[in-house]
Amino acid sequence: GDGTKADLTINAWDFAGQTVYYTTHQFFLSQRSVFTVLFNMLDSDLSRLSYWMKSIHSRIPQPSVILVGTHLDEKNAPAMLEDVTKVVNEKCKQYRRSVKGLVFISTRTRQNLEPLRDLIVKE
């Protein structure tokens, strides 16, 4: 932009992935949302990623989704980036038009939080 700063208010809902609340999630899905779908990049089973993508797309025709891999600060994580990226891309290939970015972060070290924030603000 032109370098001017503006205030931005963000409302965030953390669905926490607990199955007991799955039926309530539909009430929080709206076209005006930016969805950040978080997953533990060290988890070999990324099936929940597919669930969330399908769930979002079943309610919103053209959502904006940012995929966020967590635990980047863990010992083996940097070596896994390429393989995890391939798996994520494969699991989300049918939704690629709505995926606005894939970011790997560490909340412990704050690594890549700024690029994530920039993606959210852009959307």
MMTF fields as JSON, N, C-alpha, C and O atoms, coordinates in Angstrom:
{
  "mmtfVersion": "1.0.0",
  "mmtfProducer": "UNKNOWN",
  "numBonds": 491,
  "numAtoms": 492,
  "numGroups": 123,
  "numChains": 1,
  "numModels": 1,
  "chainsPerModel": [1],
  "groupsPerChain": [123],
  "chainIdList": ["A"],
  "bondAtomList": [4, 2, 8, 6, 12, 10, 16, 14, 20, 18, 24, 22, 28, 26, 32, 30, 36, 34, 40, 38, 44, 42, 48, 46, 52, 50, 56, 54, 60, 58, 64, 62, 68, 66, 72, 70, 76, 74, 80, 78, 84, 82, 88, 86, 92, 90, 96, 94, 100, 98, 104, 102, 108, 106, 112, 110, 116, 114, 120, 118, 124, 122, 128, 126, 132, 130, 136, 134, 140, 138, 144, 142, 148, 146, 152, 150, 156, 154, 160, 158, 164, 162, 168, 166, 172, 170, 176, 174, 180, 178, 184, 182, 188, 186, 192, 190, 196, 194, 200, 198, 204, 202, 208, 206, 212, 210, 216, 214, 220, 218, 224, 222, 228, 226, 232, 230, 236, 234, 240, 238, 244, 242, 248, 246, 252, 250, 256, 254, 260, 258, 264, 262, 268, 266, 272, 270, 276, 274, 280, 278, 284, 282, 288, 286, 292, 290, 296, 294, 300, 298, 304, 302, 308, 306, 312, 310, 316, 314, 320, 318, 324, 322, 328, 326, 332, 330, 336, 334, 340, 338, 344, 342, 348, 346, 352, 350, 356, 354, 360, 358, 364, 362, 368, 366, 372, 370, 376, 374, 380, 378, 384, 382, 388, 386, 392, 390, 396, 394, 400, 398, 404, 402, 408, 406, 412, 410, 416, 414, 420, 418, 424, 422, 428, 426, 432, 430, 436, 434, 440, 438, 444, 442, 448, 446, 452, 450, 456, 454, 460, 458, 464, 462, 468, 466, 472, 470, 476, 474, 480, 478, 484, 482, 488, 486],
  "bondOrderList": [1, 1, 1, 1, 1, 1, 1, 1, 1, 1, 1, 1, 1, 1, 1, 1, 1, 1, 1, 1, 1, 1, 1, 1, 1, 1, 1, 1, 1, 1, 1, 1, 1, 1, 1, 1, 1, 1, 1, 1, 1, 1, 1, 1, 1, 1, 1, 1, 1, 1, 1, 1, 1, 1, 1, 1, 1, 1, 1, 1, 1, 1, 1, 1, 1, 1, 1, 1, 1, 1, 1, 1, 1, 1, 1, 1, 1, 1, 1, 1, 1, 1, 1, 1, 1, 1, 1, 1, 1, 1, 1, 1, 1, 1, 1, 1, 1, 1, 1, 1, 1, 1, 1, 1, 1, 1, 1, 1, 1, 1, 1, 1, 1, 1, 1, 1, 1, 1, 1, 1, 1, 1],
  "groupList": [{"groupName": "GLY", "atomNameList": ["N", "CA", "C", "O"], "elementList": ["N", "C", "C", "O"], "formalChargeList": [0, 0, 0, 0], "bondAtomList": [1, 0, 2, 1, 3, 2], "bondOrderList": [1, 1, 2], "singleLetterCode": "G", "chemCompType": "PEPTIDE LINKING"}, {"groupName": "ASP", "atomNameList": ["N", "CA", "C", "O"], "elementList": ["N", "C", "C", "O"], "formalChargeList": [0, 0, 0, 0], "bondAtomList": [1, 0, 2, 1, 3, 2], "bondOrderList": [1, 1, 2], "singleLetterCode": "D", "chemCompType": "L-PEPTIDE LINKING"}, {"groupName": "THR", "atomNameList": ["N", "CA", "C", "O"], "elementList": ["N", "C", "C", "O"], "formalChargeList": [0, 0, 0, 0], "bondAtomList": [1, 0, 2, 1, 3, 2], "bondOrderList": [1, 1, 2], "singleLetterCode": "T", "chemCompType": "L-PEPTIDE LINKING"}, {"groupName": "LYS", "atomNameList": ["N", "CA", "C", "O"], "elementList": ["N", "C", "C", "O"], "formalChargeList": [0, 0, 0, 0], "bondAtomList": [1, 0, 2, 1, 3, 2], "bondOrderList": [1, 1, 2], "singleLetterCode": "K", "chemCompType": "L-PEPTIDE LINKING"}, {"groupName": "ALA", "atomNameList": ["N", "CA", "C", "O"], "elementList": ["N", "C", "C", "O"], "formalChargeList": [0, 0, 0, 0], "bondAtomList": [1, 0, 2, 1, 3, 2], "bondOrderList": [1, 1, 2], "singleLetterCode": "A", "chemCompType": "L-PEPTIDE LINKING"}, {"groupName": "LEU", "atomNameList": ["N", "CA", "C", "O"], "elementList": ["N", "C", "C", "O"], "formalChargeList": [0, 0, 0, 0], "bondAtomList": [1, 0, 2, 1, 3, 2], "bondOrderList": [1, 1, 2], "singleLetterCode": "L", "chemCompType": "L-PEPTIDE LINKING"}, {"groupName": "ILE", "atomNameList": ["N", "CA", "C", "O"], "elementList": ["N", "C", "C", "O"], "formalChargeList": [0, 0, 0, 0], "bondAtomList": [1, 0, 2, 1, 3, 2], "bondOrderList": [1, 1, 2], "singleLetterCode": "I", "chemCompType": "L-PEPTIDE LINKING"}, {"groupName": "ASN", "atomNameList": ["N", "CA", "C", "O"], "elementList": ["N", "C", "C", "O"], "formalChargeList": [0, 0, 0, 0], "bondAtomList": [1, 0, 2, 1, 3, 2], "bondOrderList": [1, 1, 2], "singleLetterCode": "N", "chemCompType": "L-PEPTIDE LINKING"}, {"groupName": "TRP", "atomNameList": ["N", "CA", "C", "O"], "elementList": ["N", "C", "C", "O"], "formalChargeList": [0, 0, 0, 0], "bondAtomList": [1, 0, 2, 1, 3, 2], "bondOrderList": [1, 1, 2], "singleLetterCode": "W", "chemCompType": "L-PEPTIDE LINKING"}, {"groupName": "PHE", "atomNameList": ["N", "CA", "C", "O"], "elementList": ["N", "C", "C", "O"], "formalChargeList": [0, 0, 0, 0], "bondAtomList": [1, 0, 2, 1, 3, 2], "bondOrderList": [1, 1, 2], "singleLetterCode": "F", "chemCompType": "L-PEPTIDE LINKING"}, {"groupName": "GLN", "atomNameList": ["N", "CA", "C", "O"], "elementList": ["N", "C", "C", "O"], "formalChargeList": [0, 0, 0, 0], "bondAtomList": [1, 0, 2, 1, 3, 2], "bondOrderList": [1, 1, 2], "singleLetterCode": "Q", "chemCompType": "L-PEPTIDE LINKING"}, {"groupName": "VAL", "atomNameList": ["N", "CA", "C", "O"], "elementList": ["N", "C", "C", "O"], "formalChargeList": [0, 0, 0, 0], "bondAtomList": [1, 0, 2, 1, 3, 2], "bondOrderList": [1, 1, 2], "singleLetterCode": "V", "chemCompType": "L-PEPTIDE LINKING"}, {"groupName": "TYR", "atomNameList": ["N", "CA", "C", "O"], "elementList": ["N", "C", "C", "O"], "formalChargeList": [0, 0, 0, 0], "bondAtomList": [1, 0, 2, 1, 3, 2], "bondOrderList": [1, 1, 2], "singleLetterCode": "Y", "chemCompType": "L-PEPTIDE LINKING"}, {"groupName": "HIS", "atomNameList": ["N", "CA", "C", "O"], "elementList": ["N", "C", "C", "O"], "formalChargeList": [0, 0, 0, 0], "bondAtomList": [1, 0, 2, 1, 3, 2], "bondOrderList": [1, 1, 2], "singleLetterCode": "H", "chemCompType": "L-PEPTIDE LINKING"}, {"groupName": "SER", "atomNameList": ["N", "CA", "C", "O"], "elementList": ["N", "C", "C", "O"], "formalChargeList": [0, 0, 0, 0], "bondAtomList": [1, 0, 2, 1, 3, 2], "bondOrderList": [1, 1, 2], "singleLetterCode": "S", "chemCompType": "L-PEPTIDE LINKING"}, {"groupName": "ARG", "atomNameList": ["N", "CA", "C", "O"], "elementList": ["N", "C", "C", "O"], "formalChargeList": [0, 0, 0, 0], "bondAtomList": [1, 0, 2, 1, 3, 2], "bondOrderList": [1, 1, 2], "singleLetterCode": "R", "chemCompType": "L-PEPTIDE LINKING"}, {"groupName": "MET", "atomNameList": ["N", "CA", "C", "O"], "elementList": ["N", "C", "C", "O"], "formalChargeList": [0, 0, 0, 0], "bondAtomList": [1, 0, 2, 1, 3, 2], "bondOrderList": [1, 1, 2], "singleLetterCode": "M", "chemCompType": "L-PEPTIDE LINKING"}, {"groupName": "PRO", "atomNameList": ["N", "CA", "C", "O"], "elementList": ["N", "C", "C", "O"], "formalChargeList": [0, 0, 0, 0], "bondAtomList": [1, 0, 2, 1, 3, 2], "bondOrderList": [1, 1, 2], "singleLetterCode": "P", "chemCompType": "L-PEPTIDE LINKING"}, {"groupName": "GLU", "atomNameList": ["N", "CA", "C", "O"], "elementList": ["N", "C", "C", "O"], "formalChargeList": [0, 0, 0, 0], "bondAtomList": [1, 0, 2, 1, 3, 2], "bondOrderList": [1, 1, 2], "singleLetterCode": "E", "chemCompType": "L-PEPTIDE LINKING"}, {"groupName": "CYS", "atomNameList": ["N", "CA", "C", "O"], "elementList": ["N", "C", "C", "O"], "formalChargeList": [0, 0, 0, 0], "bondAtomList": [1, 0, 2, 1, 3, 2], "bondOrderList": [1, 1, 2], "singleLetterCode": "C", "chemCompType": "L-PEPTIDE LINKING"}],
  "groupTypeList": [0, 1, 0, 2, 3, 4, 1, 5, 2, 6, 7, 4, 8, 1, 9, 4, 0, 10, 2, 11, 12, 12, 2, 2, 13, 10, 9, 9, 5, 14, 10, 15, 14, 11, 9, 2, 11, 5, 9, 7, 16, 5, 1, 14, 1, 5, 14, 15, 5, 14, 12, 8, 16, 3, 14, 6, 13, 14, 15, 6, 17, 10, 17, 14, 11, 6, 5, 11, 0, 2, 13, 5, 1, 18, 3, 7, 4, 17, 4, 16, 5, 18, 1, 11, 2, 3, 11, 11, 7, 18, 3, 19, 3, 10, 12, 15, 15, 14, 11, 3, 0, 5, 11, 9, 6, 14, 2, 15, 2, 15, 10, 7, 5, 18, 17, 5, 15, 1, 5, 6, 11, 3, 18],
  "groupIdList": [1, 2, 3, 4, 5, 6, 7, 8, 9, 10, 11, 12, 13, 14, 15, 16, 17, 18, 19, 20, 21, 22, 23, 24, 25, 26, 27, 28, 29, 30, 31, 32, 33, 34, 35, 36, 37, 38, 39, 40, 41, 42, 43, 44, 45, 46, 47, 48, 49, 50, 51, 52, 53, 54, 55, 56, 57, 58, 59, 60, 61, 62, 63, 64, 65, 66, 67, 68, 69, 70, 71, 72, 73, 74, 75, 76, 77, 78, 79, 80, 81, 82, 83, 84, 85, 86, 87, 88, 89, 90, 91, 92, 93, 94, 95, 96, 97, 98, 99, 100, 101, 102, 103, 104, 105, 106, 107, 108, 109, 110, 111, 112, 113, 114, 115, 116, 117, 118, 119, 120, 121, 122, 123],
  "secStructList": [7, 7, 1, 7, 7, 7, 7, 7, 7, 7, 7, 7, 7, 7, 7, 6, 6, 7, 4, 4, 4, 2, 2, 2, 2, 4, 4, 4, 7, 7, 6, 6, 7, 3, 3, 3, 3, 3, 3, 3, 6, 6, 7, 1, 7, 7, 2, 2, 2, 2, 2, 2, 2, 2, 2, 2, 2, 2, 2, 7, 1, 1, 7, 3, 3, 3, 3, 3, 3, 3, 7, 6, 6, 1, 6, 6, 2, 2, 2, 2, 2, 2, 2, 2, 2, 2, 2, 2, 2, 2, 2, 6, 4, 4, 4, 6, 6, 6, 3, 3, 3, 3, 3, 3, 7, 7, 6, 6, 6, 7, 6, 6, 2, 2, 2, 2, 2, 2, 2, 2, 2, 2, 7],
  "xCoordList": [0.79, 0.0, 0.837, 1.978, 0.257, 0.89, 1.698, 2.196, 1.834, 2.634, 1.858, 2.409, 0.599, -0.193, -0.663, -0.87, -0.822, -1.27, -2.712, -3.156, -3.426, -4.827, -5.067, -4.404, -6.003, -6.382, -7.185, -7.945, -7.005, -7.736, -8.233, -7.458, -9.5, -10.074, -10.306, -10.909, -9.823, -9.976, -10.72, -10.372, -11.742, -12.433, -11.971, -12.063, -11.482, -10.967, -11.726, -12.018, -12.041, -12.666, -11.747, -11.368, -11.397, -10.541, -11.432, -11.983, -11.57, -12.43, -11.747, -12.398, -10.468, -9.705, -9.734, -9.09, -10.449, -10.442, -11.148, -11.012, -11.889, -12.58, -13.877, -14.742, -13.99, -15.127, -16.473, -17.476, -16.525, -17.789, -18.417, -19.63, -17.619, -18.118, -18.312, -18.717, -18.041, -18.103, -19.44, -19.468, -20.538, -21.844, -22.076, -22.916, -21.361, -21.549, -20.711, -21.0, -19.704, -18.791, -19.502, -19.124, -20.511, -21.213, -21.776, -21.95, -22.064, -22.649, -21.637, -22.015, -20.363, -19.325, -18.688, -17.793, -19.134, -18.56, -19.305, -20.52, -18.553, -19.189, -18.273, -17.058, -18.868, -18.128, -17.103, -16.076, -17.354, -16.451, -15.281, -14.506, -15.141, -14.093, -12.821, -12.846, -11.714, -10.448, -10.193, -10.087, -10.099, -9.935, -8.468, -7.787, -7.978, -6.63, -6.793, -7.309, -6.352, -6.463, -5.091, -4.15, -4.99, -3.722, -3.595, -4.572, -2.358, -2.072, -0.659, 0.209, -0.44, 0.88, 1.698, 1.387, 2.727, 3.509, 4.265, 4.734, 4.389, 5.066, 4.126, 4.568, 2.833, 1.828, 1.79, 1.564, 2.004, 2.031, 0.634, 0.5, -0.394, -1.766, -2.382, -2.758, -2.476, -3.054, -4.49, -4.953, -5.19, -6.561, -7.499, -8.469, -7.24, -8.084, -8.003, -8.963, -6.895, -6.747, -7.782, -8.436, -7.932, -8.935, -10.343, -11.182, -10.596, -11.903, -12.24, -13.33, -11.301, -11.567, -11.759, -12.633, -10.968, -11.12, -12.488, -13.162, -12.882, -14.2, -15.319, -16.29, -15.188, -16.196, -16.368, -17.493, -15.277, -15.328, -15.958, -16.84, -15.516, -16.008, -17.466, -18.138, -17.949, -19.349, -20.287, -21.46, -19.803, -20.623, -20.331, -21.215, -19.093, -18.668, -18.195, -17.274, -18.804, -18.459, -17.013, -16.36, -16.513, -15.153, -14.434, -14.227, -14.057, -13.432, -11.977, -11.33, -11.485, -10.056, -9.479, -9.864, -8.55, -7.982, -6.463, -5.798, -5.938, -4.496, -4.166, -4.702, -3.292, -2.873, -1.658, -0.715, -1.681, -0.623, -0.098, -0.808, 1.148, 1.808, 2.489, 3.245, 2.228, 2.8, 3.983, 4.263, 4.655, 5.785, 7.055, 7.867, 7.221, 8.411, 9.701, 10.768, 9.619, 10.807, 11.265, 12.335, 10.488, 10.875, 12.077, 12.311, 12.818, 14.104, 14.076, 14.922, 13.143, 13.123, 12.327, 12.318, 11.665, 10.749, 11.401, 10.874, 12.52, 13.088, 13.391, 13.218, 13.835, 14.147, 12.883, 12.954, 11.749, 10.484, 9.703, 8.713, 10.126, 9.349, 8.948, 7.784, 9.904, 9.615, 8.591, 7.643, 8.784, 7.868, 6.472, 5.47, 6.404, 5.104, 4.382, 3.17, 5.12, 4.521, 3.905, 2.808, 4.594, 4.059, 2.78, 1.81, 2.775, 1.593, 0.419, -0.697, 0.664, -0.392, -0.934, -2.148, -0.05, -0.491, -1.333, -2.316, -0.958, -1.716, -3.099, -4.103, -3.148, -4.427, -5.366, -6.585, -4.814, -5.636, -5.71, -6.169, -5.268, -5.198, -6.55, -6.604, -7.634, -8.937, -9.416, -10.381, -8.751, -9.132, -8.099, -8.144, -7.174, -6.03, -6.42, -5.669, -7.56, -7.975, -8.287, -8.129, -8.723, -9.074, -7.908, -7.971, -6.848, -5.692, -4.838, -4.244, -4.791, -4.075, -2.635, -1.851, -2.291, -0.916, -0.735, -1.687, 0.509, 0.92, 2.109, 3.136, 1.965, 3.014, 3.311, 2.401, 4.583, 4.998, 5.488, 6.311, 4.972, 5.27, 5.723, 5.569, 6.285, 6.534, 5.993, 6.42, 5.066, 4.583, 5.581, 5.598, 6.4, 7.409, 8.502, 8.877, 9.012, 10.091, 9.571, 10.325, 8.283, 7.6, 8.061, 7.813, 8.718, 9.189, 8.016, 7.077, 8.071, 7.096, 5.728, 4.772, 5.614, 4.325, 4.02, 2.862, 5.052, 4.819, 4.335, 3.379, 4.954, 4.39, 2.954, 2.138, 2.652, 1.279, 0.335, -0.726, 0.718, -0.108, -0.321, -1.432, 0.733, 0.633, -0.355, -1.122, -0.333, -1.283, -2.721, -3.615, -2.937, -4.284, -4.787, -5.925, -3.938, -4.321, -4.597, -5.529, -3.789, -3.972, -5.34, -5.986, -5.773, -7.053, -8.208, -9.367],
  "yCoordList": [-1.177, 0.0, 1.248, 1.255, 2.305, 3.611, 3.871, 4.979, 2.882, 3.019, 3.532, 3.586, 3.91, 4.357, 3.15, 2.065, 3.36, 2.274, 2.508, 3.644, 1.417, 1.481, 0.422, -0.615, 0.69, -0.296, -1.405, -1.174, -2.596, -3.747, -4.537, -4.863, -4.839, -5.653, -7.056, -7.247, -8.023, -9.423, -10.152, -10.041, -10.896, -11.792, -13.206, -13.641, -13.913, -15.26, -16.263, -16.02, -17.4, -18.506, -19.71, -20.1, -20.287, -21.468, -22.68, -22.88, -23.493, -24.663, -25.841, -26.84, -25.737, -26.683, -28.127, -28.979, -28.42, -29.767, -30.807, -32.001, -30.397, -31.355, -31.806, -30.99, -33.091, -33.63, -33.319, -33.235, -33.147, -32.876, -31.563, -31.384, -30.657, -29.36, -29.276, -28.225, -30.328, -30.27, -29.749, -28.999, -30.135, -29.708, -28.209, -27.652, -27.547, -26.105, -25.273, -24.092, -25.842, -25.081, -24.398, -23.294, -25.027, -24.483, -23.095, -22.316, -22.77, -21.471, -20.325, -19.154, -20.667, -19.648, -19.48, -18.652, -20.245, -20.179, -19.135, -19.216, -18.151, -17.131, -16.766, -16.957, -16.247, -15.85, -14.765, -14.68, -13.943, -12.841, -13.287, -12.449, -14.552, -15.069, -15.393, -15.693, -15.324, -15.881, -17.061, -16.89, -18.237, -19.443, -19.8, -19.97, -19.915, -20.419, -21.83, -22.034, -22.785, -24.19, -24.631, -24.751, -24.869, -25.245, -26.754, -27.468, -27.22, -28.637, -28.773, -27.943, -29.822, -30.113, -30.764, -31.875, -30.091, -30.609, -31.895, -32.588, -32.222, -33.45, -34.652, -35.792, -34.39, -35.45, -36.17, -35.544, -37.454, -38.208, -38.38, -38.673, -38.202, -38.328, -36.935, -36.304, -36.477, -35.157, -35.262, -34.394, -36.309, -36.516, -35.412, -35.097, -34.828, -33.743, -32.54, -31.777, -32.368, -31.289, -31.453, -30.485, -32.65, -32.933, -32.67, -32.106, -33.072, -32.848, -31.353, -30.954, -30.533, -29.098, -28.455, -27.602, -28.843, -28.272, -28.628, -27.784, -29.859, -30.292, -29.563, -29.125, -29.435, -28.772, -27.306, -26.832, -26.606, -25.197, -25.07, -24.237, -25.883, -25.8, -26.242, -25.849, -27.044, -27.457, -26.309, -26.337, -25.314, -24.18, -22.889, -22.05, -22.736, -21.486, -21.791, -22.587, -21.177, -21.5, -21.17, -21.968, -20.013, -19.602, -19.023, -17.812, -19.886, -19.383, -18.973, -19.391, -18.155, -17.839, -18.658, -18.49, -19.546, -20.452, -20.282, -20.255, -20.169, -20.159, -21.391, -21.578, -22.216, -23.432, -23.109, -22.472, -23.548, -23.197, -24.459, -25.111, -24.794, -25.906, -25.412, -24.442, -26.068, -25.646, -26.533, -27.535, -26.157, -26.895, -26.807, -27.732, -25.705, -25.522, -25.534, -25.824, -25.228, -25.171, -26.543, -26.649, -27.578, -28.914, -29.442, -29.051, -30.314, -30.788, -31.254, -30.831, -32.101, -32.677, -31.865, -32.192, -30.817, -30.078, -29.481, -29.674, -28.767, -28.164, -29.187, -28.895, -30.368, -31.408, -31.969, -32.585, -31.762, -32.317, -31.359, -31.762, -30.106, -29.083, -29.496, -29.371, -29.983, -30.337, -31.469, -31.39, -32.52, -33.66, -33.279, -33.683, -32.509, -32.1, -31.208, -31.327, -30.324, -29.455, -30.295, -29.99, -31.34, -32.221, -32.909, -32.979, -33.415, -34.107, -33.138, -33.473, -31.949, -30.942, -30.559, -30.49, -30.312, -29.962, -31.073, -30.795, -32.316, -33.448, -33.528, -33.711, -33.39, -33.476, -32.335, -32.486, -31.204, -30.012, -29.655, -28.565, -30.55, -30.188, -29.792, -28.909, -30.417, -30.058, -28.693, -28.136, -28.165, -26.871, -25.786, -24.721, -26.034, -25.126, -23.692, -22.774, -23.467, -22.088, -21.28, -20.059, -21.956, -21.231, -21.118, -20.333, -21.892, -21.827, -20.626, -20.584, -19.654, -18.4, -18.437, -17.535, -19.487, -19.61, -20.799, -21.311, -21.22, -22.27, -21.723, -21.382, -21.641, -21.068, -22.047, -22.625, -22.222, -23.039, -22.101, -21.22, -22.299, -21.365, -22.078, -23.289, -21.275, -21.697, -20.604, -19.453, -20.957, -19.949, -19.777, -18.744, -20.782, -20.704, -19.696, -18.859, -19.78, -18.882, -17.692, -16.774, -17.717, -16.694, -16.672, -15.704, -17.724, -17.816, -17.825, -18.604, -16.964, -16.838, -16.311, -16.404, -15.766, -15.189, -13.925, -13.652, -13.158, -11.939, -12.247, -11.618, -13.191, -13.55, -14.075, -13.815, -14.805, -15.286, -14.1, -14.035, -13.18, -11.992, -11.229, -10.779, -11.084, -10.362, -11.045, -10.372, -12.369, -13.111, -12.885, -12.679, -12.924, -12.722, -11.32, -11.15, -10.328, -8.948, -8.756, -8.045, -9.388, -9.273, -9.796, -9.214, -10.883, -11.488, -10.694, -11.053],
  "zCoordList": [0.0, 0.0, 0.0, -0.462, 0.524, 0.527, 1.795, 1.991, 2.641, 3.85, 5.05, 6.15, 4.876, 6.018, 6.813, 6.269, 8.091, 8.959, 9.355, 9.521, 9.502, 9.922, 10.985, 11.008, 11.847, 12.857, 12.201, 11.26, 12.708, 12.204, 13.405, 14.304, 13.42, 14.487, 13.958, 12.902, 14.699, 14.311, 15.416, 16.591, 15.031, 15.948, 15.62, 14.473, 16.611, 16.375, 17.225, 18.396, 16.606, 17.316, 17.193, 16.089, 18.306, 18.34, 18.547, 19.629, 17.494, 17.58, 18.268, 18.575, 18.508, 19.321, 18.853, 19.465, 17.803, 17.259, 18.108, 17.844, 19.111, 19.965, 19.285, 18.966, 19.077, 18.322, 18.961, 18.252, 20.262, 20.944, 20.45, 20.562, 19.915, 19.452, 17.943, 17.446, 17.208, 15.741, 15.213, 14.238, 15.843, 15.333, 15.481, 14.774, 16.371, 16.556, 15.593, 15.402, 14.995, 14.135, 12.983, 12.591, 12.442, 11.283, 11.547, 10.609, 12.799, 13.128, 13.068, 13.096, 12.984, 12.969, 11.592, 11.423, 10.622, 9.285, 8.463, 8.287, 7.962, 7.13, 5.967, 6.029, 4.926, 3.725, 4.042, 3.369, 5.041, 5.375, 6.24, 6.701, 6.464, 7.337, 6.571, 5.377, 7.291, 6.83, 7.767, 8.981, 7.2, 8.0, 8.115, 7.104, 9.336, 9.563, 10.103, 11.202, 9.326, 9.711, 10.192, 9.406, 11.49, 12.095, 12.201, 12.425, 12.034, 12.19, 12.732, 12.457, 13.499, 14.037, 12.932, 12.501, 12.476, 11.354, 11.692, 10.788, 12.976, 13.382, 13.41, 13.552, 13.275, 13.328, 11.984, 10.949, 11.997, 10.741, 10.143, 8.954, 10.951, 10.462, 10.314, 11.302, 9.099, 8.846, 8.342, 7.601, 8.736, 8.267, 8.743, 8.053, 9.886, 10.384, 9.441, 9.331, 8.779, 7.803, 6.697, 6.31, 6.196, 5.173, 5.71, 5.008, 6.935, 7.551, 7.569, 7.158, 8.045, 8.161, 6.799, 6.638, 5.829, 4.491, 3.913, 3.322, 4.087, 3.584, 4.324, 3.707, 5.621, 6.436, 6.031, 5.873, 5.868, 5.463, 4.086, 3.879, 3.156, 1.771, 1.625, 0.673, 2.548, 2.462, 2.83, 2.458, 3.543, 3.977, 3.212, 3.039, 2.757, 2.124, 0.704, 0.525, -0.302, -1.694, -2.085, -2.757, -1.675, -2.041, -0.821, -0.736, 0.117, 1.338, 1.125, 0.164, 2.033, 2.093, 3.237, 4.394, 2.899, 3.899, 3.937, 2.901, 5.143, 5.344, 6.176, 7.268, 5.656, 6.357, 7.209, 6.74, 8.462, 9.404, 10.074, 10.84, 9.78, 10.431, 11.695, 11.657, 12.804, 14.091, 14.482, 13.826, 15.536, 16.114, 15.264, 15.258, 14.557, 13.721, 14.542, 14.003, 15.816, 16.671, 17.168, 17.767, 16.935, 17.402, 16.626, 15.482, 17.245, 16.732, 15.278, 14.491, 14.905, 13.561, 12.545, 11.358, 13.0, 12.131, 10.881, 9.785, 10.997, 9.78, 8.68, 7.497, 9.065, 8.085, 7.436, 6.373, 8.06, 7.574, 6.679, 6.068, 6.59, 5.884, 4.47, 4.089, 3.703, 2.31, 2.215, 1.433, 3.012, 2.976, 3.473, 2.882, 4.547, 5.082, 4.069, 3.886, 3.419, 2.4, 1.284, 0.816, 0.857, -0.19, 0.26, -0.494, 1.48, 2.01, 2.108, 1.712, 2.631, 2.769, 1.392, 1.201, 0.446, -0.904, -1.525, -2.213, -1.291, -1.818, -1.163, -1.851, 0.167, 0.875, 0.502, 0.581, 0.098, -0.173, -1.648, -1.99, -2.535, -3.948, -4.537, -5.393, -4.104, -4.66, -4.151, -4.676, -3.144, -2.568, -2.853, -2.237, -3.77, -3.957, -4.277, -3.947, -4.904, -5.213, -3.958, -3.945, -2.917, -1.694, -0.713, 0.233, -0.93, -0.035, -0.422, -1.5, 0.478, 0.214, 0.689, 0.394, 1.427, 1.891, 2.812, 3.402, 2.917, 3.841, 4.61, 4.023, 5.914, 6.762, 7.888, 8.482, 8.168, 9.302, 10.397, 10.15, 11.613, 12.698, 13.966, 14.125, 14.853, 16.226, 17.13, 17.043, 17.986, 18.936, 20.078, 20.748, 20.29, 21.35, 20.991, 21.813, 19.757, 19.341, 18.532, 18.21, 18.212, 17.419, 15.956, 15.237, 15.531, 14.152, 13.186, 13.348, 12.185, 11.095, 11.524, 10.754, 12.724, 13.118, 12.321, 12.003, 11.999, 11.217, 9.8, 9.346, 9.084, 7.765, 7.855, 6.97, 8.916, 9.105, 9.304, 8.684, 10.156, 10.376, 9.07, 8.786, 8.283, 7.008, 6.054, 5.366, 6.015, 5.175, 5.634, 4.813, 6.928, 7.459, 7.117, 6.68, 7.318, 7.035, 5.544, 5.167, 4.702, 3.248, 2.815, 1.942, 3.422, 3.054, 3.629, 3.424]
}
